[in-house]
């Protein structure tokens, strides 16, 4: 009989957990010695061990941790590292896993910028202001189309007119009292060419090296060259405690790994699959009609926001998705039939050639902003 090693990796504060071939038995969140040989894992048995009580117990811990850093569990904060330590401690207490911290530093970058005048936001202008704008204050440079057209297209709040030469603007010719076919004139303020070209934008930003750890937890039993691997990340975005994203993903793998210590595993190989819930996806009008909710907003309205706390969890969906992950892991540890074994060299090379910052954003639906 061959036994497989299960690997669960919580990236960012990573955990690697290996599945056992015997020894150790987990009941609740304590440690005990097995009284009889462990049964083979099945999907049905593993799914039956998943409960909302245990999942919410972990989730409430994460909420407590988030309060150490003003409501966030962002990378490298006290709360993120408290999450890392909790995960490691939880595995250590089972006596079932060999755990280690893989500590590293990484550049953390976060910033906000707001440019406004009397509370009205500055809007982006195209074609020197000769294209219609929506609201806000438009910074416009003279040239390209007539002065009056720019003011009529600038939107409701107003415009800042920058001269196209160094001198100040002493006045302008509208040519007509109004431009009803284009829009109403807006209030304006002038800037000389020199002032306009040397204007600055204040940005509140952090760029610093921060330290954290991956937690690698490998079952003491099992063959170390026969691996099943699962992963998640336990940190949040800076604006959020991240109880749904990705606290829920971290928690379900943690609880599954704890319950897996009841079973041995079979088969060989390193399968790789994913369970994606699409939290940041936008609900269509058709989906809203079928299942309720508001169209044209994210499925998770608190995605990457401060409101992503315990109350943001759909507990029923949390339990069901955890059971879905448990089913995948239990199925793979019994048989890897149908999973392709070979990865083409071309697929590997294409990914390796991507810039590092693009590779690290290829998860959780995160997109690189266009700056």
Legacy VTK file of the C-alpha trace (Angstrom):
# vtk DataFile Version 3.0
C-alpha trace
ASCII
DATASET POLYDATA
POINTS 371 float
0.000 0.000 0.000
1.430 3.399 -1.019
0.677 6.487 0.998
0.558 10.009 -0.365
1.710 13.216 1.311
-0.793 16.091 1.311
0.633 19.608 1.083
-1.506 22.615 2.082
0.199 25.966 1.459
-1.185 29.212 2.849
0.787 31.681 0.742
1.811 35.030 2.167
1.775 33.406 5.542
2.135 29.999 4.085
1.312 26.618 5.438
2.357 23.330 3.933
0.581 20.324 5.363
1.400 16.742 4.445
-1.159 13.993 4.690
-0.485 11.127 7.063
-0.023 7.438 6.471
-0.786 6.727 10.083
-0.141 7.967 13.584
-1.806 10.886 15.313
-5.522 11.475 15.652
-7.329 14.787 15.784
-10.490 15.408 17.797
-11.768 18.947 18.049
-8.727 21.177 18.461
-6.718 19.000 20.813
-4.180 16.217 20.552
-4.610 12.517 21.249
-3.054 9.222 20.264
-4.948 6.923 17.897
-6.627 3.958 19.586
-6.959 2.000 16.346
-5.658 2.118 12.753
-6.857 5.138 10.814
-9.416 4.591 8.028
-8.838 5.709 4.458
-10.206 9.174 3.788
-13.406 9.481 1.764
-15.100 12.601 0.510
-18.318 11.884 2.418
-16.537 11.238 5.723
-14.329 14.313 5.447
-17.220 16.583 4.491
-19.180 15.395 7.538
-16.433 16.713 9.826
-16.893 20.307 8.576
-19.050 22.509 10.813
-19.941 26.194 10.859
-19.027 26.311 14.566
-15.400 25.396 13.917
-15.107 27.704 10.900
-16.552 30.687 12.772
-14.271 29.983 15.731
-11.278 30.559 13.457
-12.973 33.565 11.820
-13.523 35.272 15.167
-9.838 34.795 15.950
-8.989 36.602 12.725
-11.269 39.500 13.717
-9.458 39.810 17.039
-6.116 39.835 15.219
-7.284 42.589 12.832
-7.812 44.952 15.766
-4.070 44.930 16.457
-3.534 46.975 13.270
-6.602 49.212 13.055
-8.865 46.736 11.315
-6.558 45.250 8.707
-4.523 42.069 8.305
-2.365 43.463 5.496
0.958 41.877 4.613
3.635 42.210 7.290
1.433 43.905 9.906
1.130 42.738 13.512
-2.231 41.213 12.639
-0.930 39.329 9.632
1.912 37.859 11.640
-0.495 37.066 14.494
-2.494 35.074 11.932
0.672 33.272 10.854
1.538 32.389 14.451
-2.011 31.178 15.126
-1.888 28.856 12.128
1.457 27.391 13.190
0.381 27.021 16.815
-2.828 25.267 15.758
-0.869 22.717 13.755
1.746 22.241 16.472
-0.938 21.445 19.044
-2.154 18.453 17.035
1.215 16.721 17.326
0.488 15.421 13.854
2.519 17.777 11.665
6.122 18.871 11.313
5.930 22.665 10.999
8.445 25.346 10.145
8.437 29.083 9.480
9.928 30.251 6.198
10.663 33.879 7.081
11.315 36.479 4.393
11.119 40.192 3.654
9.191 41.785 0.812
8.586 45.319 -0.407
5.202 46.565 0.793
3.730 49.442 -1.191
0.510 51.283 -0.423
-0.628 54.798 -1.180
-3.560 57.130 -1.584
-3.887 60.398 -3.462
-6.742 62.858 -3.729
-6.633 66.044 -5.753
-9.650 68.311 -5.305
-10.755 71.940 -5.162
-13.397 72.912 -2.606
-14.322 69.243 -2.337
-14.861 68.677 -6.064
-12.596 65.974 -7.575
-10.198 66.735 -10.396
-11.201 64.765 -13.490
-8.997 63.360 -16.233
-9.052 65.457 -19.404
-8.538 64.143 -22.928
-7.672 66.113 -26.071
-6.914 69.302 -24.069
-10.572 69.499 -22.938
-12.163 69.332 -26.394
-14.087 66.153 -25.432
-17.111 66.168 -23.121
-16.414 65.445 -19.421
-18.668 64.287 -16.604
-18.626 66.273 -13.362
-15.646 67.311 -11.263
-13.152 70.045 -12.068
-11.341 69.851 -15.387
-7.717 71.009 -15.688
-7.688 72.361 -19.259
-4.869 73.731 -21.381
-5.468 76.367 -24.029
-5.174 75.269 -27.657
-6.801 72.838 -30.116
-10.441 74.083 -29.950
-12.191 77.328 -29.068
-12.227 78.621 -25.495
-16.010 78.619 -25.160
-16.318 75.012 -26.298
-13.879 73.868 -23.605
-15.923 75.631 -20.901
-19.173 74.158 -22.183
-17.712 70.626 -22.270
-15.974 70.822 -18.878
-18.844 69.418 -16.767
-20.837 70.747 -13.855
-18.221 71.723 -11.238
-15.806 73.992 -13.064
-12.510 74.254 -14.905
-8.921 75.318 -14.314
-7.497 76.910 -17.448
-3.736 76.615 -17.882
-2.105 78.902 -20.398
-0.159 77.308 -23.208
2.617 79.878 -22.748
4.440 81.025 -19.593
2.335 84.165 -19.086
-0.845 84.452 -17.018
-4.295 84.346 -18.614
-5.831 87.820 -18.561
-9.077 86.860 -20.219
-10.722 84.829 -22.940
-13.357 85.270 -25.623
-16.478 83.171 -25.346
-17.927 84.395 -28.597
-21.499 83.640 -27.525
-23.558 84.040 -24.379
-24.181 80.298 -24.286
-23.490 77.061 -26.172
-26.834 75.236 -25.742
-25.932 72.513 -28.232
-22.762 71.712 -26.259
-23.506 72.523 -22.637
-23.629 75.323 -20.047
-20.553 77.358 -19.276
-18.835 76.538 -15.986
-16.876 78.613 -13.480
-13.179 78.872 -14.252
-9.886 79.681 -12.557
-6.690 80.600 -14.467
-3.118 79.293 -14.176
-0.068 80.681 -15.889
1.884 78.332 -18.087
4.698 78.259 -15.519
2.386 77.436 -12.591
0.522 74.831 -14.588
3.674 73.035 -15.632
5.120 72.970 -12.100
1.978 71.935 -10.176
2.463 69.004 -7.803
0.237 66.298 -6.363
0.762 65.246 -2.744
0.606 61.467 -2.266
0.392 59.661 1.076
2.312 56.454 0.447
4.266 53.704 2.199
7.135 51.877 0.536
9.010 49.682 2.975
10.395 46.200 3.481
8.189 44.097 5.744
8.820 40.702 7.303
6.507 37.736 7.548
6.637 33.956 7.193
5.203 31.084 5.259
4.136 28.280 7.583
5.042 24.868 6.230
3.227 22.020 7.971
3.900 18.517 6.712
2.268 15.385 8.064
4.747 13.162 9.854
3.450 10.126 8.000
3.320 9.527 4.278
5.945 9.404 1.547
7.512 12.794 0.985
7.869 12.230 -2.750
4.111 11.583 -3.182
2.438 14.962 -2.740
-1.019 16.530 -2.823
-0.879 20.291 -2.518
-3.447 22.936 -1.491
-2.891 26.637 -0.817
-4.375 29.954 0.255
-3.211 33.344 1.554
-4.125 34.570 5.052
-3.365 38.292 4.655
-5.922 40.928 3.656
-5.768 44.094 1.587
-4.897 47.224 3.630
-8.478 48.546 3.658
-10.060 45.421 5.109
-9.883 42.833 7.912
-10.317 40.297 5.120
-12.586 37.809 6.864
-14.123 36.707 3.570
-11.156 37.538 1.306
-9.154 35.586 2.067
-9.843 34.683 5.664
-12.500 32.206 4.605
-10.147 30.493 2.145
-7.420 30.229 4.774
-9.832 28.974 7.406
-11.375 26.254 5.278
-7.966 24.786 4.402
-6.829 25.027 8.018
-9.897 23.212 9.303
-9.734 20.600 6.534
-6.087 19.936 7.358
-6.914 19.513 11.035
-9.694 17.068 10.266
-7.543 15.171 7.767
-5.429 13.911 10.631
-8.169 11.345 11.184
-7.262 9.534 7.946
-4.427 8.029 5.838
-4.096 8.674 2.091
-3.222 6.790 -1.091
-1.904 7.304 -4.644
0.981 9.334 -6.087
1.725 12.607 -7.880
1.216 16.330 -7.385
-2.283 17.420 -8.460
-3.112 21.082 -8.923
-6.664 22.378 -9.122
-8.575 25.362 -7.747
-11.881 26.363 -6.140
-12.804 29.932 -7.075
-15.941 31.633 -5.732
-15.739 34.851 -7.772
-16.320 37.281 -4.893
-15.328 40.314 -6.961
-17.327 39.249 -10.032
-20.144 41.565 -11.144
-23.718 40.271 -10.929
-25.649 40.570 -14.172
-29.272 41.655 -14.506
-30.188 38.083 -15.484
-28.469 36.637 -12.401
-30.175 39.212 -10.218
-33.537 38.140 -11.632
-32.804 34.475 -10.966
-31.263 34.661 -7.507
-31.962 38.151 -6.161
-29.453 40.789 -5.186
-28.449 43.925 -7.028
-27.283 43.910 -10.630
-24.046 45.609 -11.738
-22.361 45.311 -8.327
-19.854 42.766 -7.022
-21.182 39.473 -5.677
-19.392 40.409 -2.458
-20.266 44.075 -1.901
-17.601 44.258 0.836
-14.829 42.860 -1.378
-11.562 44.570 -0.341
-13.485 46.960 1.957
-13.537 47.644 5.691
-16.951 45.945 5.986
-15.430 42.520 5.192
-15.925 41.236 8.733
-17.830 38.378 10.369
-21.169 39.882 9.341
-20.048 39.765 5.703
-19.751 35.976 5.776
-22.492 33.915 4.180
-22.109 31.061 6.652
-24.059 28.568 4.564
-21.901 29.286 1.510
-18.786 29.233 3.740
-19.594 25.716 4.933
-20.561 24.476 1.464
-17.401 25.804 -0.163
-15.292 24.290 2.604
-16.983 20.949 1.953
-16.295 21.395 -1.772
-12.613 21.910 -1.009
-12.689 18.901 1.327
-14.251 16.808 -1.445
-11.480 17.831 -3.883
-8.702 17.021 -1.436
-10.219 13.730 -0.307
-10.826 12.695 -3.925
-7.273 13.527 -5.033
-5.690 11.746 -2.095
-7.508 8.537 -3.030
-6.921 8.723 -6.775
-5.312 11.058 -9.283
-6.885 9.352 -12.286
-7.607 11.754 -15.111
-5.165 14.445 -13.942
-2.523 15.250 -16.591
0.962 14.464 -15.287
3.060 16.424 -17.774
3.397 20.209 -17.988
4.729 21.515 -21.278
7.959 23.449 -21.168
6.274 26.238 -23.110
3.676 26.776 -20.365
6.405 27.034 -17.752
8.529 29.416 -19.801
5.625 31.756 -20.598
4.868 32.220 -16.920
8.512 32.630 -15.950
8.937 35.394 -18.515
6.248 37.560 -16.935
7.542 40.401 -14.718
7.496 39.477 -11.022
4.827 42.059 -10.099
2.501 40.624 -12.735
3.067 37.032 -11.584
2.245 37.855 -7.968
-1.095 39.398 -8.956
-2.314 36.348 -10.876
-4.525 35.195 -8.022
-7.794 36.056 -6.290
-9.001 38.029 -9.274
-6.578 40.873 -8.519
-5.750 43.040 -11.496
-2.827 45.395 -11.935
-4.055 48.999 -11.918
-3.198 51.195 -14.850
-1.248 54.120 -13.415
LINES 1 372
371 0 1 2 3 4 5 6 7 8 9 10 11 12 13 14 15 16 17 18 19 20 21 22 23 24 25 26 27 28 29 30 31 32 33 34 35 36 37 38 39 40 41 42 43 44 45 46 47 48 49 50 51 52 53 54 55 56 57 58 59 60 61 62 63 64 65 66 67 68 69 70 71 72 73 74 75 76 77 78 79 80 81 82 83 84 85 86 87 88 89 90 91 92 93 94 95 96 97 98 99 100 101 102 103 104 105 106 107 108 109 110 111 112 113 114 115 116 117 118 119 120 121 122 123 124 125 126 127 128 129 130 131 132 133 134 135 136 137 138 139 140 141 142 143 144 145 146 147 148 149 150 151 152 153 154 155 156 157 158 159 160 161 162 163 164 165 166 167 168 169 170 171 172 173 174 175 176 177 178 179 180 181 182 183 184 185 186 187 188 189 190 191 192 193 194 195 196 197 198 199 200 201 202 203 204 205 206 207 208 209 210 211 212 213 214 215 216 217 218 219 220 221 222 223 224 225 226 227 228 229 230 231 232 233 234 235 236 237 238 239 240 241 242 243 244 245 246 247 248 249 250 251 252 253 254 255 256 257 258 259 260 261 262 263 264 265 266 267 268 269 270 271 272 273 274 275 276 277 278 279 280 281 282 283 284 285 286 287 288 289 290 291 292 293 294 295 296 297 298 299 300 301 302 303 304 305 306 307 308 309 310 311 312 313 314 315 316 317 318 319 320 321 322 323 324 325 326 327 328 329 330 331 332 333 334 335 336 337 338 339 340 341 342 343 344 345 346 347 348 349 350 351 352 353 354 355 356 357 358 359 360 361 362 363 364 365 366 367 368 369 370
